[in-house]
């Protein structure tokens, strides 16, 4: 990808957000979810499931963050950030339609996730090179 300070900043910020949220979910799930009035206490299976997704989010954040510092990781990091944030935001919106409206904090999270996802997709489209496009085509 083209080397750009703005792309590196986008990857740094989106990576840090995913690391912080993923780490909070992995290591402090009850406290993290209590912010939105979600009670996880006493449900060991739910805690296990929640911590697993927190670990995946933490790992994804670390990979996204690596793209801000390692040029060879920038393409992969930008692609992952785009997919991760858009998938979270759109999945929440699907839930709004299927399950109803959650707490205000979760609605705000969806808006932020879609906003970050759009920024990442825009950066991906703007900074990728023709050479990368031909080398990364799957079909």
Long-range contacts (C-beta under 8 A, 24 or more apart in sequence): 1-71, 1-74, 1-75, 1-78, 1-127, 1-128, 1-129, 1-132, 2-127, 2-128, 2-129, 3-71, 3-74, 4-127, 6-123, 7-74, 7-78, 7-123, 7-126, 7-127, 8-67, 8-68, 8-69, 8-74, 9-68, 10-78, 10-81, 10-119, 10-120, 10-123, 11-64, 11-65, 11-67, 11-68, 11-74, 11-77, 11-78, 11-81, 12-65, 12-68, 14-64, 14-81, 14-85, 14-116, 14-119, 14-120, 15-61, 15-62, 15-63, 15-64, 15-65, 15-66, 15-67, 15-68, 15-77, 15-81, 16-61, 16-65, 17-61, 17-116, 18-57, 18-58, 18-60, 18-61, 18-64, 18-65, 18-81, 18-84, 19-58, 19-61, 19-62, 19-65, 20-61, 21-54, 21-57, 21-61, 22-54, 22-55, 22-56, 22-57, 22-58, 22-59, 22-60, 22-61, 23-54, 23-58, 24-54, 25-50, 25-51, 25-53, 25-54, 25-57, 25-58, 26-51, 26-54, 26-55, 26-57, 26-58, 27-54, 29-54, 35-105, 36-102, 36-103, 36-105, 36-106, 37-103, 57-84, 60-84, 74-127, 75-128, 75-132, 75-136, 78-120, 78-123, 78-124, 78-127, 78-128, 79-124, 81-116, 81-117, 81-120, 82-117, 82-120, 82-121, 82-124, 84-117, 85-113, 85-114, 85-116, 85-117, 85-120, 86-113, 86-114, 86-117, 86-118, 86-120, 86-121, 87-117, 88-113, 88-117, 89-113, 89-114, 89-115, 89-117, 90-114
